[in-house]
Amino acid sequence: MKAARRLKKPESYRTRSYRQFPDQTALIATQVLIQETDLHILASRDVKERATELVIQYRLQLENYIVKHPLFLATLDPLPMDFLATPLVREMLAAGQKAGVGPMAAVAGAIAEFVGKALAAEGVEEIIVENGGDIYVQRLQECTVAIFAGQSPLSYKVGLRLLPSQMPVGVCTSSGTVGHSLSFGKADSVTVVARSTALADAAATCIGNEVGTTLSAKAGVERALAKAGEIEGIEGAVVICGEVMGAMGAVELVRLAS
């Protein structure tokens, strides 16, 4: 089953409950909100102005490409590589090819990654860029990312421990029960870890589609994890469906306090 492009968010999605939790990073928080792009950034210095410029730059690249290649926006299938496209577009195309989905399934992760990497290249030592649950992480110390799984009793009860040796890294979550993105599955959350945040985003969408609505939670999670094992380039995945959770690959799970 094919994955989905990102759809425009209604205003109700501007308020993200998971952003209300206390920040324990000691980093400076910034929000950049431009049309559908809604970034929550934690950085070692104030990056508001530069991050806004970068979001505008990358959005313009995408919008200009879509004007000339409208199928890029609409397709649910992978597209051939376009070596004349910008690096952002090429990264999305590559992610779609590896995950077997349309390139727009990687848009949130790709923008988070490119903004994060650009800021890091300009001297920002530590940075976390979250874009609708898709996260680019570059830190100098160990950190834990909590998993939000909607109404599942496991929501916020488990997290992923990330080591400095793994970074920079992408941690992206897709859901069939929460959020605005089109999904053909019923998983409460599918979280993927990969060096490429764009790939983690596209893979999360693909894997989430495997937790079919006609399957039991256990069967759906098993099927999703089997699919995750087929996607080249991801380091691991965690799938939650109701009270059932499964994981594969090089992920370290930690229990979180209530």
C-alpha positions, 0 to 999 in steps of 0.5 A, a space after each residue: 500500500 502506498 504512502 501519502 503526501 502531507 496535507 495542509 494543516 487546519 489551524 487546530 493543529 497549530 497547538 501541539 500538546 507535546 510542546 507543553 512539557 518542560 524543556 530539560 535541555 537548557 537550550 534556547 527555544 524558538 518557534 518558526 511558523 510559516 504557512 504549513 511549516 511549524 518548527 520548534 527549535 532548541 539551540 545553543 543560541 538564539 536562531 529565530 531570525 536565521 531559521 526564519 530565513 532558512 525556512 523561507 528559502 527551502 519552502 521557495 525551493 519546494 514551491 518552485 519545483 512543484 510548479 514545474 513538476 506538479 506530480 511531485 506534490 500529488 503522487 503516492 509513488 516514488 519518483 525518479 531521481 532528478 539530478 538537476 533539482 536542489 539538494 532538498 528536493 533530491 533528498 526527498 526523492 531519494 527518501 521516497 525511493 528507499 521507502 517506496 512512497 511519494 517524495 512529499 512523505 519526507 517533507 517535514 523531516 527534510 525541512 527539519 534536517 536542512 534547517 538544522 544542518 544549515 544552522 550547525 554549519 554556521 556554528 550552532 553547536 547544539 540544535 534540535 529541530 522538531 517539525 510536526 513530530 519529526 525531529 533532527 537532533 545534533 547534541 554533544 551529550 546523550 538525550 532521550 526522545 519521548 514517544 507520543 502515541 495518541 490514546 495508547 496507554 504507552 504514550 509518553 511511557 517510553 522513550 528512545 535514548 540517543 548517544 552523541 556517537 549517533 548524531 546528527 540523527 533523525 527521529 520521525 513519528 507517523 500515526 494512523 490515529 493522530 495528526 493531519 497526515 494521510 495514513 492507511 494504517 491504524 498504528 498509534 505511532 511508528 517512530 523511525 531512527 535514521 541518519 537521514 531525517 527525510 528517510 526516517 520521515 518517509 519510512 515512518 509513513 511507509 511502515 505505518 501503512 502496514 498496520 492494517 485496519 483489518 489486522 489485530 494489533 499484534 499482527 499489525 505490529 509484527 507486519 510493520 516491523 518486518 517491513 521496517 527491516 526491508 528499508 535500507 538506511 534506517 537504524 531502527 523502528 518502534 511501533 505502538 498499536 494500543 497496548 502492543 509495542 514492538 521494536 527492531 534495529 539499533 534502538 535503545 528504549 527507556 522507561 519514562 516516569 509518569 
